[in-house]
Amino acid sequence: MTRAPDTVGEIMTRDVITVSPADTVERAVRLMVEHEIGSVVVVDGDRPVGVFTERDLTRRILEDTELLQRKIEDVMSAPVVVTRPDVQMIEAFDLMNARNIRRLPIVEDERIVGIVTERDLLKWVGAVAAE
């Protein structure tokens, strides 16, 4: 039997797909499709400043015919909720539930080092249940 991860750092995805605030929505959407992911983290340098999600796209696409040409900083969800890799999984679970978010960027010294998603939480719950 495998042990369920205790900390966010043990379960996070390290290769986070990012865009800059000045990138276009079109670029973000292309990256999401290319990498088969539901969001990109918006970074200023290595510091996360927002998140752009499928939900951000779908909520605006019908009202804004020029959406794909807009800068991400104009449509991203911000401020971004983040946590550290040493945070316990239950704390991350509670934070994501309390803030009603599906993606949680992980930072060290204000630099992005990973991301935990709703899918990661489901895997963690399964591992805990199997213990």
N, CA, C and O of each residue as an XYZ file, in Angstrom:
524
protein
N       0.847     -1.174      0.000
C       0.000      0.000      0.000
C       0.895      1.241      0.000
O       1.857      1.315      0.765
N       0.587      2.187     -0.835
C       1.374      3.417     -0.889
C       0.812      4.439      0.080
O      -0.384      4.455      0.368
N       1.684      5.277      0.568
C       1.321      6.326      1.521
C       0.829      7.548      0.773
O       1.408      7.938     -0.241
N      -0.237      8.154      1.270
C      -0.760      9.389      0.672
C       0.224     10.527      0.947
O       0.826     10.574      2.020
N       0.394     11.437     -0.001
C       1.289     12.584      0.216
C       0.823     13.425      1.398
O      -0.375     13.587      1.632
N       1.787     13.953      2.132
C       1.467     14.811      3.277
C       1.450     16.283      2.894
O       0.651     17.058      3.419
N       2.333     16.665      1.978
C       2.477     18.085      1.652
C       2.161     18.351      0.184
O       2.171     17.448     -0.653
N       1.886     19.598     -0.091
C       1.619     20.049     -1.448
C       2.813     19.770     -2.354
O       2.640     19.388     -3.512
N       4.014     19.959     -1.835
C       5.224     19.746     -2.626
C       5.369     18.328     -3.148
O       6.025     18.107     -4.166
N       4.762     17.362     -2.463
C       4.847     15.974     -2.889
C       3.903     15.654     -4.049
O       4.124     14.677     -4.765
N       2.875     16.444     -4.242
C       1.854     16.125     -5.240
C       1.815     17.126     -6.395
O       1.234     16.834     -7.440
N       2.420     18.292     -6.224
C       2.298     19.363     -7.219
C       2.942     18.989     -8.547
O       3.871     18.183     -8.598
N       2.434     19.586     -9.615
C       3.039     19.507    -10.933
C       4.107     20.592    -11.002
O       3.823     21.760    -10.738
N       5.316     20.219    -11.350
C       6.428     21.177    -11.351
C       6.553     21.963    -12.655
O       7.008     23.106    -12.639
N       6.167     21.388    -13.751
C       6.279     22.062    -15.047
C       4.999     22.856    -15.306
O       4.086     22.384    -15.982
N       4.951     24.050    -14.763
C       3.764     24.891    -14.859
C       3.808     25.683    -16.161
O       4.818     26.307    -16.485
N       2.714     25.651    -16.896
C       2.610     26.418    -18.135
C       2.186     27.835    -17.751
O       1.171     28.037    -17.084
N       2.982     28.809    -18.186
C       2.755     30.196    -17.785
C       2.692     31.123    -18.992
O       3.160     30.796    -20.083
N       2.101     32.282    -18.761
C       2.096     33.376    -19.738
C       2.399     34.658    -18.978
O       2.288     34.707    -17.752
N       2.781     35.692    -19.716
C       3.012     36.990    -19.085
C       1.729     37.806    -19.161
O       0.860     37.511    -19.981
N       1.598     38.822    -18.324
C       0.405     39.667    -18.367
C       0.173     40.315    -19.727
O      -0.969     40.618    -20.073
N       1.228     40.534    -20.499
C       1.093     41.187    -21.796
C       0.767     40.216    -22.927
O       0.438     40.654    -24.029
N       0.851     38.910    -22.684
C       0.487     37.941    -23.720
C      -0.994     38.054    -24.044
O      -1.783     38.545    -23.237
N      -1.358     37.598    -25.229
C      -2.768     37.651    -25.627
C      -3.525     36.436    -25.098
O      -2.941     35.407    -24.757
N      -4.820     36.592    -25.043
C      -5.692     35.479    -24.688
C      -5.506     34.349    -25.695
O      -5.508     33.176    -25.320
N      -5.346     34.692    -26.955
C      -5.141     33.670    -27.981
C      -3.928     32.798    -27.656
O      -3.997     31.575    -27.781
N      -2.831     33.408    -27.245
C      -1.631     32.633    -26.885
C      -1.928     31.702    -25.716
O      -1.535     30.536    -25.727
N      -2.625     32.223    -24.706
C      -2.957     31.407    -23.539
C      -3.827     30.215    -23.932
O      -3.595     29.093    -23.480
N      -4.820     30.462    -24.769
C      -5.715     29.388    -25.205
C      -4.945     28.359    -26.025
O      -5.155     27.157    -25.863
N      -4.068     28.811    -26.891
C      -3.258     27.863    -27.687
C      -2.401     26.978    -26.769
O      -2.291     25.774    -27.003
N      -1.805     27.556    -25.746
C      -1.001     26.770    -24.803
C      -1.871     25.773    -24.036
O      -1.459     24.637    -23.801
N      -3.062     26.197    -23.652
C      -3.967     25.304    -22.935
C      -4.362     24.115    -23.809
O      -4.411     22.980    -23.333
N      -4.641     24.371    -25.075
C      -5.008     23.298    -25.998
C      -3.804     22.390    -26.255
O      -3.923     21.165    -26.216
N      -2.656     22.994    -26.514
C      -1.436     22.237    -26.812
C      -1.044     21.310    -25.672
O      -0.602     20.185    -25.906
N      -1.203     21.779    -24.439
C      -0.787     20.996    -23.271
C      -1.941     20.254    -22.610
O      -1.757     19.587    -21.592
N      -3.151     20.372    -23.202
C      -4.342     19.706    -22.684
C      -4.556     20.015    -21.202
O      -4.704     19.115    -20.374
N      -4.569     21.314    -20.893
C      -4.765     21.780    -19.521
C      -5.902     22.801    -19.493
O      -6.288     23.342    -20.529
N      -6.424     23.054    -18.317
C      -7.558     23.956    -18.179
C      -7.218     25.349    -17.733
O      -8.109     26.176    -17.534
N      -5.910     25.630    -17.568
C      -5.524     26.966    -17.121
C      -4.050     27.210    -17.383
O      -3.272     26.283    -17.608
N      -3.687     28.490    -17.348
C      -2.288     28.895    -17.339
C      -2.118     29.872    -16.183
O      -3.040     30.612    -15.838
N      -0.940     29.864    -15.595
C      -0.636     30.818    -14.533
C       0.007     32.039    -15.181
O       0.903     31.912    -16.015
N      -0.456     33.211    -14.794
C       0.080     34.463    -15.320
C       1.195     34.898    -14.377
O       0.975     35.054    -13.176
N       2.407     35.094    -14.930
C       3.558     35.442    -14.099
C       4.206     36.733    -14.576
O       4.269     37.033    -15.769
N       4.678     37.471    -13.606
C       5.497     38.649    -13.859
C       6.899     38.223    -13.463
O       7.225     38.194    -12.276
N       7.738     37.891    -14.445
C       9.013     37.227    -14.153
C       8.667     35.802    -13.760
O       8.117     35.049    -14.564
N       8.988     35.427    -12.523
C       8.613     34.116    -11.990
C       7.528     34.223    -10.929
O       7.129     33.214    -10.347
N       7.047     35.436    -10.672
C       6.075     35.667     -9.603
C       4.654     35.573    -10.148
O       4.289     36.336    -11.042
N       3.838     34.640     -9.621
C       2.465     34.528    -10.101
C       1.637     35.751     -9.712
O       1.660     36.203     -8.567
N       0.899     36.277    -10.708
C       0.059     37.460    -10.468
C      -1.404     37.194    -10.816
O      -2.269     38.016    -10.515
N      -1.685     36.060    -11.443
C      -3.055     35.728    -11.810
C      -3.125     34.342    -12.411
O      -2.113     33.666    -12.597
N      -4.351     33.936    -12.711
C      -4.600     32.661    -13.368
C      -5.632     32.920    -14.457
O      -6.584     33.672    -14.248
N      -5.446     32.303    -15.610
C      -6.428     32.383    -16.686
C      -6.931     30.971    -16.917
O      -6.143     30.057    -17.160
N      -8.254     30.793    -16.840
C      -8.859     29.466    -16.890
C      -9.864     29.346    -18.030
O     -10.265     30.335    -18.643
N     -10.255     28.109    -18.291
C     -11.329     27.855    -19.258
C     -12.577     28.635    -18.862
O     -13.295     29.149    -19.719
N     -12.825     28.719    -17.575
C     -13.995     29.449    -17.096
C     -13.886     30.936    -17.427
O     -14.875     31.555    -17.821
N     -12.690     31.516    -17.270
C     -12.492     32.924    -17.652
C     -12.813     33.122    -19.128
O     -13.429     34.117    -19.510
N     -12.395     32.176    -19.947
C     -12.640     32.259    -21.384
C     -14.129     32.147    -21.702
O     -14.676     32.983    -22.421
N     -14.775     31.129    -21.173
C     -16.170     30.893    -21.529
C     -17.106     31.971    -20.997
O     -18.144     32.244    -21.600
N     -16.755     32.573    -19.894
C     -17.606     33.635    -19.350
C     -17.569     34.909    -20.184
O     -18.476     35.735    -20.087
N     -16.529     35.080    -21.005
C     -16.369     36.332    -21.750
C     -16.516     36.211    -23.263
O     -16.736     37.216    -23.939
N     -16.401     35.020    -23.798
C     -16.264     34.855    -25.244
C     -17.463     35.382    -26.029
O     -17.271     35.957    -27.100
N     -18.666     35.213    -25.549
C     -19.840     35.654    -26.304
C     -20.058     37.162    -26.235
O     -20.642     37.754    -27.144
N     -19.590     37.774    -25.161
C     -19.784     39.217    -24.984
C     -18.680     40.060    -25.605
O     -18.870     41.253    -25.843
N     -17.540     39.459    -25.866
C     -16.365     40.215    -26.288
C     -15.793     39.606    -27.565
O     -15.022     38.649    -27.511
N     -16.168     40.156    -28.695
C     -15.738     39.592    -29.978
C     -14.240     39.734    -30.224
O     -13.691     39.065    -31.099
N     -13.584     40.585    -29.474
C     -12.142     40.789    -29.642
C     -11.332     40.152    -28.514
O     -10.161     40.474    -28.318
N     -11.964     39.256    -27.788
C     -11.343     38.657    -26.608
C      -9.983     38.031    -26.905
O      -9.044     38.214    -26.130
N      -9.859     37.308    -27.992
C      -8.603     36.604    -28.275
C      -7.428     37.548    -28.465
O      -6.280     37.129    -28.312
N      -7.677     38.792    -28.790
C      -6.597     39.755    -28.995
C      -6.274     40.545    -27.725
O      -5.276     41.266    -27.690
N      -7.090     40.422    -26.695
C      -6.868     41.174    -25.461
C      -5.666     40.628    -24.702
O      -5.284     39.468    -24.858
N      -5.082     41.489    -23.878
C      -3.992     41.055    -23.012
C      -4.567     40.233    -21.863
O      -5.660     40.507    -21.368
N      -3.821     39.238    -21.458
C      -4.234     38.372    -20.356
C      -4.498     39.175    -19.086
O      -5.441     38.881    -18.352
N      -3.671     40.187    -18.823
C      -3.852     40.961    -17.589
C      -5.231     41.608    -17.516
O      -5.690     41.959    -16.429
N      -5.896     41.771    -18.659
C      -7.223     42.368    -18.676
C      -8.333     41.375    -18.348
O      -9.451     41.783    -18.034
N      -8.043     40.091    -18.418
C      -9.097     39.086    -18.248
C      -8.765     37.988    -17.234
O      -9.606     37.131    -16.964
N      -7.562     38.000    -16.673
C      -7.161     36.949    -15.736
C      -7.886     37.110    -14.408
O      -8.398     38.183    -14.090
N      -7.922     36.032    -13.642
C      -8.439     36.075    -12.276
C      -7.300     36.515    -11.364
O      -6.241     35.888    -11.334
N      -7.520     37.579    -10.635
C      -6.477     38.109     -9.752
C      -7.154     38.829     -8.587
O      -8.277     39.308     -8.741
N      -6.516     38.917     -7.453
C      -5.173     38.412     -7.171
C      -5.180     36.887     -7.091
O      -6.203     36.268     -6.797
N      -4.046     36.314     -7.350
C      -3.919     34.867     -7.357
C      -3.733     34.354     -5.932
O      -3.001     34.947     -5.139
N      -4.395     33.259     -5.621
C      -4.242     32.584     -4.334
C      -3.125     31.571     -4.507
O      -3.170     30.749     -5.423
N      -2.127     31.619     -3.641
C      -0.970     30.717     -3.728
C      -0.700     30.092     -2.374
O      -1.260     30.507     -1.360
N       0.168     29.086     -2.370
C       0.659     28.503     -1.125
C       2.077     27.991     -1.342
O       2.615     28.093     -2.444
N       2.682     27.439     -0.290
C       4.065     26.957     -0.318
C       4.108     25.426     -0.434
O       3.127     24.759     -0.105
N       5.226     24.865     -0.895
C       5.321     23.410     -1.046
C       5.270     22.642      0.266
O       4.941     21.456      0.263
N       5.585     23.284      1.389
C       5.585     22.580      2.666
C       4.221     22.579      3.359
O       4.093     22.034      4.455
N       3.224     23.165      2.753
C       1.885     23.212      3.330
C       1.262     21.812      3.287
O       1.373     21.101      2.288
N       0.617     21.438      4.371
C      -0.034     20.135      4.442
C      -1.170     20.046      3.431
O      -1.847     21.037      3.157
N      -1.372     18.863      2.882
C      -2.405     18.653      1.869
C      -3.787     19.057      2.384
O      -4.566     19.658      1.645
N      -4.093     18.743      3.609
C      -5.417     19.080      4.144
C      -5.614     20.597      4.176
O      -6.724     21.081      3.958
N      -4.547     21.346      4.446
C      -4.640     22.812      4.432
C      -4.901     23.320      3.015
O      -5.712     24.226      2.820
N      -4.220     22.742      2.028
C      -4.440     23.137      0.638
C      -5.865     22.790      0.214
O      -6.526     23.574     -0.468
N      -6.326     21.622      0.618
C      -7.694     21.190      0.316
C      -8.693     22.185      0.894
O      -9.618     22.617      0.207
N      -8.501     22.546      2.163
C      -9.392     23.511      2.820
C      -9.338     24.884      2.146
O     -10.373     25.525      1.965
N      -8.138     25.335      1.775
C      -7.980     26.630      1.119
C      -8.704     26.662     -0.223
O      -9.415     27.618     -0.533
N      -8.517     25.612     -1.010
C      -9.166     25.561     -2.318
C     -10.686     25.514     -2.176
O     -11.402     26.150     -2.950
N     -11.176     24.770     -1.200
C     -12.623     24.726     -0.961
C     -13.144     26.071     -0.475
O     -14.179     26.542     -0.946
N     -12.441     26.688      0.455
C     -12.888     27.967      1.023
C     -12.910     29.069     -0.022
O     -13.802     29.917     -0.013
N     -11.937     29.063     -0.921
C     -11.835     30.114     -1.954
C     -12.538     29.734     -3.247
O     -12.599     30.529     -4.185
N     -13.074     28.504     -3.295
C     -13.774     28.000     -4.473
C     -12.894     28.089     -5.730
O     -13.314     28.595     -6.772
N     -11.666     27.583     -5.596
C     -10.720     27.578     -6.712
C     -10.340     26.150     -7.076
O     -10.373     25.252     -6.235
N      -9.983     25.954     -8.325
C      -9.643     24.624     -8.829
C      -8.160     24.441     -9.067
O      -7.695     23.328     -9.313
N      -7.410     25.543     -8.994
C      -5.972     25.501     -9.244
C      -5.260     26.349     -8.208
O      -5.690     27.461     -7.899
N      -4.168     25.819     -7.672
C      -3.444     26.504     -6.606
C      -1.957     26.546     -6.946
O      -1.255     25.551     -6.765
N      -1.466     27.689     -7.438
C      -0.029     27.805     -7.706
C       0.785     27.672     -6.410
O       0.375     28.136     -5.346
N       1.939     27.031     -6.536
C       2.826     26.803     -5.399
C       4.063     27.676     -5.587
O       4.682     27.663     -6.651
N       4.419     28.431     -4.554
C       5.531     29.371     -4.656
C       6.550     29.160     -3.537
O       6.224     28.727     -2.432
N       7.788     29.485     -3.875
C       8.888     29.578     -2.909
C       9.571     30.903     -3.180
O       9.956     31.183     -4.316
N       9.726     31.719     -2.153
C      10.345     33.039     -2.317
C       9.675     33.832     -3.447
O      10.353     34.489     -4.236
N       8.352     33.763     -3.516
C       7.520     34.463     -4.497
C       7.686     33.948     -5.928
O       7.118     34.530     -6.852
N       8.446     32.878     -6.133
C       8.652     32.300     -7.466
C       7.802     31.051     -7.607
O       7.713     30.244     -6.682
N       7.176     30.891     -8.768
C       6.347     29.714     -8.993
C       7.223     28.477     -9.129
O       8.201     28.472     -9.876
N       6.859     27.427     -8.394
C       7.603     26.171     -8.452
C       6.710     24.994     -8.796
O       7.202     23.893     -9.044
N       5.404     25.212     -8.814
C       4.492     24.122     -9.132
C       3.046     24.581     -9.089
O       2.756     25.763     -8.902
N       2.145     23.622     -9.266
C       0.716     23.894     -9.198
C       0.004     22.625     -8.733
O       0.387     21.513     -9.097
N      -1.023     22.811     -7.936
C      -1.890     21.710     -7.515
C      -3.268     21.999     -8.087
O      -3.780     23.113     -7.972
N      -3.862     20.986     -8.702
C      -5.165     21.151     -9.322
C      -6.214     20.298     -8.605
O      -5.902     19.454     -7.765
N      -7.449     20.551     -8.967
C      -8.559     19.774     -8.438
C      -8.343     18.283     -8.691
O      -8.656     17.452     -7.839
N      -7.816     17.955     -9.849
C      -7.537     16.546    -10.179
C      -6.497     15.956     -9.226
O      -6.618     14.804     -8.811
N      -5.465     16.750     -8.875
C      -4.465     16.291     -7.908
C      -5.116     15.987     -6.562
O      -4.769     15.008     -5.902
N      -6.064     16.839     -6.163
C      -6.768     16.619     -4.897
C      -7.572     15.326     -4.929
O      -7.626     14.603     -3.934
N      -8.195     15.032     -6.060
C      -8.953     13.786     -6.176
C      -8.032     12.574     -6.023
O      -8.400     11.597     -5.372
N      -6.840     12.632     -6.619
C      -5.872     11.542     -6.467
C      -5.465     11.401     -5.012
O      -5.343     10.286     -4.504
N      -5.252     12.532     -4.334
C      -4.856     12.521     -2.929
C      -5.956     11.905     -2.069
O      -5.681     11.074     -1.203
N      -7.191     12.309     -2.307
C      -8.324     11.750     -1.545
C      -8.385     10.230     -1.747
O      -8.616      9.482     -0.797
N      -8.178      9.787     -2.974
C      -8.166      8.359     -3.238
C      -7.063      7.636     -2.486
O      -7.278      6.545     -1.957
N      -5.880      8.241     -2.437
C      -4.752      7.642     -1.712
C      -5.017      7.587     -0.211
O      -4.679      6.605      0.449
N      -5.623      8.648      0.323
C      -5.954      8.678      1.748
C      -6.999      7.603      2.058
O      -6.895      6.909      3.069
N      -7.987      7.469      1.206
C      -9.033      6.486      1.417
C      -8.492      5.060      1.369
O      -9.016      4.164      2.031
N      -7.444      4.863      0.582
C      -6.864      3.525      0.435
C      -5.963      3.152      1.613
O      -5.626      1.980      1.780
N      -5.572      4.124      2.426
C      -4.664      3.835      3.561
C      -5.373      3.072      4.664
O      -4.762      2.750      5.683
